[in-house]
Amino acid sequence: MNWPSYNRSLVRRGEILIGFDVVNNWDAELKEMNKDKVGEPFSYPNTFLLLLGYAKAYFHLPYRQTEGIAQEDILKEKYLPSQITVQ
C-alpha cells in the first residue's frame, strides 16, 4: 500500500471551502500572544486552534480531515500543522 498517498487522501476528505477571517488577524494575534512571553514563541493563534477544534467537533472529523481544513482553507502560506499538532 502507498501510505503517503493514502494519508493525502485522508487529509483531502477534510477539505471544505469556507472563508476564514482568522487568517486576517493571524500575525497581530500572535504578536500579542508572544509579547513578554518567556521561552519558545507560539506558532498558532488561539482563534485558529479554536476554529479547528470547533470544526472537528461539529463535523465529527478525524484528525487527518481536520488537518485538511487547515491545509486547504487557512494555511496556504503559513506553516502547515500535521495531525499530531492538531491533536
FILUM-614238 format. One line per field, with one value per residue (C-alpha): residue number from 1; residue in one letter; x, y, z. Coordinates in pm, 1 decimal, always signed. Layout:
<nodes>
nr <- c(NUM, ...)
rest <- c(A, ...)
px <- c(X, ...)
py <- c(Y, ...)
pz <- c(Z, ...)
</nodes>
This chain:
<nodes>
nr <- c(1, 2, 3, 4, 5, 6, 7, 8, 9, 10, 11, 12, 13, 14, 15, 16, 17, 18, 19, 20, 21, 22, 23, 24, 25, 26, 27, 28, 29, 30, 31, 32, 33, 34, 35, 36, 37, 38, 39, 40, 41, 42, 43, 44, 45, 46, 47, 48, 49, 50, 51, 52, 53, 54, 55, 56, 57, 58, 59, 60, 61, 62, 63, 64, 65, 66, 67, 68, 69, 70, 71, 72, 73, 74, 75, 76, 77, 78, 79, 80, 81, 82, 83, 84, 85, 86, 87)
rest <- c(M, N, W, P, S, Y, N, R, S, L, V, R, R, G, E, I, L, I, G, F, D, V, V, N, N, W, D, A, E, L, K, E, M, N, K, D, K, V, G, E, P, F, S, Y, P, N, T, F, L, L, L, L, G, Y, A, K, A, Y, F, H, L, P, Y, R, Q, T, E, G, I, A, Q, E, D, I, L, K, E, K, Y, L, P, S, Q, I, T, V, Q)
px <- c(+0.0, +118.8, +90.5, +183.1, -88.0, -340.2, -256.9, -302.7, -643.1, -749.5, -639.1, -828.9, -1150.6, -1131.8, -1111.8, -1401.5, -1412.0, -1504.2, -1368.7, -1190.9, -1125.2, -878.4, -601.1, -651.3, -564.5, -306.5, +8.2, -143.6, -281.9, +48.2, +237.0, +8.7, +28.0, +409.4, +455.5, +657.0, +648.1, +943.9, +1053.3, +957.5, +700.7, +354.7, +317.1, -62.5, -309.5, -576.4, -859.9, -710.6, -688.4, -1043.3, -1165.7, -1006.0, -1145.2, -1496.8, -1479.5, -1356.2, -1633.8, -1913.7, -1836.3, -1720.7, -1390.8, -1090.6, -759.3, -639.3, -956.7, -917.8, -564.4, -721.5, -926.6, -611.8, -414.1, -675.4, -850.1, -635.6, -267.5, -179.0, +100.2, +155.3, +328.5, +104.5, +34.5, +23.2, -246.2, -12.6, -9.9, -387.7, -433.8)
py <- c(+0.0, +350.6, +509.7, +867.3, +865.0, +713.5, +977.6, +1257.3, +1115.2, +1118.4, +1479.1, +1575.8, +1438.0, +1720.0, +1992.9, +2234.8, +2568.3, +2838.5, +3191.5, +3227.9, +3569.1, +3403.7, +3446.3, +3823.1, +3865.7, +3585.7, +3797.5, +4056.5, +3791.5, +3600.9, +3920.9, +3993.3, +3635.6, +3632.1, +3975.4, +3931.9, +3552.1, +3359.0, +3053.7, +2939.5, +3165.8, +3042.1, +2930.0, +2935.1, +3193.7, +3079.6, +3163.4, +2929.5, +2641.0, +2706.8, +2713.4, +2375.7, +2233.2, +2355.6, +2226.8, +1887.6, +1860.8, +1998.8, +1785.7, +1482.5, +1480.5, +1258.1, +1439.5, +1395.8, +1550.6, +1836.7, +1876.6, +1901.5, +2202.9, +2378.6, +2292.3, +2371.2, +2674.2, +2851.0, +2783.3, +2804.2, +3046.9, +2956.6, +2661.8, +2356.6, +2156.0, +1777.0, +1566.0, +1529.1, +1906.7, +1923.9, +1657.6)
pz <- c(+0.0, -82.0, +264.2, +165.7, -99.9, +141.7, +405.1, +147.5, +52.0, +417.3, +450.2, +132.3, +283.1, +535.7, +276.7, +298.2, +126.7, +375.1, +406.6, +741.2, +895.5, +1131.7, +876.5, +857.7, +1226.7, +1244.0, +1277.1, +1509.7, +1744.1, +1750.6, +1821.3, +2116.6, +2247.3, +2228.7, +2388.7, +2712.6, +2669.6, +2803.0, +2602.0, +2255.3, +2088.8, +1999.2, +1637.8, +1608.5, +1739.4, +1983.9, +1744.0, +1483.2, +1729.3, +1848.7, +1488.6, +1418.7, +1741.1, +1665.0, +1307.4, +1427.6, +1686.2, +1467.1, +1162.9, +1369.2, +1180.1, +1248.1, +1292.5, +932.8, +794.1, +1042.2, +907.0, +560.2, +669.4, +781.7, +471.0, +210.8, +352.4, +603.4, +582.5, +216.9, +300.9, +666.5, +831.3, +792.4, +1106.2, +1090.8, +1256.4, +1556.0, +1609.0, +1574.8, +1842.8)
</nodes>
